[in-house]
């Protein structure tokens, strides 16, 4: 999915990576488990996925 987003809208792709990085850092501060951090990061990576398919 990252490749699709990167190829269609580089700006949104970079935004998505920043959101994931910041959210994961906050999750670490909240002492989330490794599994929870993974779920959080994946959720961030797809939070704008509709922008790739919906004009």
Backbone bond lengths (Angstrom), bond angles and torsions (degrees), N, CA, C in turn:
res aa  C-N    CA-C-N  psi(-1)  N-CA   C-N-CA  omega(-1)  CA-C   N-CA-C  phi
1 X - - - 1.445 - - 1.525 110.37 -
2 X 1.321 116.17 -36.04 1.469 119.20 179.37 1.520 111.20 -60.29
3 X 1.331 116.56 -40.35 1.462 120.13 179.51 1.518 111.16 -63.70
4 X 1.326 116.44 -42.38 1.459 120.82 179.37 1.525 109.70 -60.02
5 X 1.324 115.59 -48.58 1.461 119.76 -179.37 1.526 111.51 -64.47
6 X 1.312 116.94 -42.72 1.469 120.83 -179.68 1.526 110.99 -62.40
7 X 1.321 116.96 -37.53 1.463 120.59 -179.30 1.525 112.57 -75.46
8 X 1.318 117.98 -28.74 1.464 120.65 -176.69 1.520 112.54 -90.94
9 X 1.343 117.13 -36.47 1.468 119.60 -175.12 1.526 108.85 -154.17
10 X 1.314 116.17 92.65 1.463 121.75 -175.38 1.528 111.71 -61.32
11 X 1.315 116.84 -37.49 1.461 120.55 -179.73 1.534 111.25 -62.53
12 X 1.329 116.23 -45.69 1.471 120.36 178.77 1.517 110.15 -65.79
13 X 1.308 117.37 -38.76 1.463 121.48 177.95 1.532 110.76 -59.34
14 X 1.321 116.41 -47.38 1.466 119.95 179.72 1.528 110.97 -64.28
15 X 1.327 116.23 -39.53 1.466 121.12 176.63 1.527 110.11 -59.98
16 X 1.321 116.21 -45.39 1.454 121.69 -179.06 1.531 110.97 -59.94
17 X 1.319 116.97 -42.39 1.467 120.62 178.26 1.529 111.38 -63.82
18 X 1.346 116.56 -40.75 1.467 119.69 178.41 1.527 111.25 -64.86
19 X 1.327 116.64 -41.92 1.469 120.72 178.66 1.525 109.57 -60.56
20 X 1.315 117.21 -45.30 1.466 121.13 179.87 1.524 111.22 -62.36
21 X 1.313 117.07 -41.91 1.462 121.37 -179.52 1.534 110.92 -64.16
22 X 1.311 116.78 -46.79 1.465 120.68 -179.06 1.525 111.07 -66.60
23 X 1.333 116.76 -44.96 1.464 120.41 -179.14 1.527 111.09 -63.32
24 X 1.313 117.30 -38.54 1.463 120.68 178.43 1.526 110.77 -66.00
25 X 1.322 117.24 -39.79 1.466 120.41 177.13 1.527 110.50 -62.61
26 X 1.328 116.53 -42.32 1.466 120.22 177.42 1.528 109.62 -64.69
27 X 1.311 117.13 -42.10 1.458 121.10 177.93 1.518 112.63 -59.22
28 X 1.322 116.62 -38.61 1.480 120.04 176.57 1.528 110.53 -64.42
29 X 1.320 116.36 -41.73 1.470 120.46 177.88 1.531 111.16 -62.19
30 X 1.319 116.25 -29.99 1.469 121.33 179.10 1.528 112.23 -87.22
31 X 1.328 116.34 4.39 1.467 123.28 179.53 1.523 113.20 59.57
32 X 1.326 116.29 40.06 1.460 119.45 174.71 1.524 108.95 -68.45
33 X 1.318 115.54 151.80 1.467 120.18 178.46 1.524 109.40 -71.65
34 X 1.312 116.16 167.26 1.459 120.91 177.96 1.515 112.07 -58.41
35 X 1.320 116.31 -41.17 1.464 120.71 178.76 1.537 110.92 -64.90
36 X 1.316 116.56 -41.96 1.466 120.57 178.90 1.528 111.24 -64.97
37 X 1.334 116.37 -38.66 1.467 120.09 177.76 1.527 111.10 -64.43
38 X 1.320 116.17 -39.60 1.457 120.64 178.26 1.525 110.74 -63.56
39 X 1.325 116.53 -45.23 1.468 120.91 179.00 1.524 110.00 -62.76
40 X 1.318 116.85 -43.52 1.465 121.49 178.86 1.526 110.68 -60.04
41 X 1.320 116.29 -47.24 1.462 120.64 -178.99 1.525 110.96 -62.77
42 X 1.317 117.66 -44.75 1.462 120.71 179.44 1.524 111.35 -63.05
43 X 1.322 116.26 -40.22 1.458 119.89 177.29 1.519 111.77 -60.67
44 X 1.322 115.77 -40.26 1.469 120.08 178.48 1.525 110.84 -65.54
45 X 1.323 116.39 -38.39 1.461 120.09 -177.07 1.522 112.57 -68.04
46 X 1.326 117.67 -21.39 1.470 119.75 -179.71 1.529 112.81 -111.30
47 X 1.319 118.27 5.56 1.466 119.48 -173.45 1.531 113.15 -64.88
48 X 1.307 118.87 -22.80 1.472 121.70 178.69 1.527 112.11 -111.15
49 X 1.310 117.45 19.29 1.463 120.85 -174.20 1.526 112.26 -60.33
50 X 1.313 117.63 -28.65 1.460 120.02 178.85 1.516 113.19 -61.50
51 X 1.315 116.30 -24.88 1.461 119.53 179.45 1.535 112.29 -66.11
52 X 1.331 117.07 -19.22 1.462 119.49 -179.10 1.525 111.84 -82.80
53 X 1.329 117.42 -20.98 1.452 120.25 -174.74 1.523 114.06 -117.30
54 X 1.320 116.87 -19.42 1.456 120.21 -175.59 1.531 109.21 -110.87
55 X 1.319 117.12 119.48 1.467 118.89 -178.99 1.521 112.11 -68.14
